[in-house]
């Protein structure tokens, strides 16, 4: 199985989503981030059922970088427990997956 992953991160505002995405990109922890507005999240928090308007960041990266992604998101996020989950990429265009690996790799230069 390949090491490439898709990471879901919810954010409370467009500014927060862009700040997190930009820092992940600057640190070469992700190759790409899509920010989708208009997410409505229902969840249980501290014994209550809550409803929040959020944005969803869909980031492409590698499994080897996941713990670093979580650490950076926790530093920048306004939530006590931000959503940061990863799903494996089972199949994908080899050209795209190579780009993800090169962009997030130590040897990546200006990709």
Buried (B, 14 or more C-beta within 10 A) or exposed (E): EBBBBBBEBBBBEEEBBBBBBEBBBEEBBBBBBEBEEEEEEEEEEEEEEEEEEBBBBBBBBBBEBBEBBBEBBEEBBEBEEBBBEBEEBEEBEEEBBEBBBEBBBEEEEEE
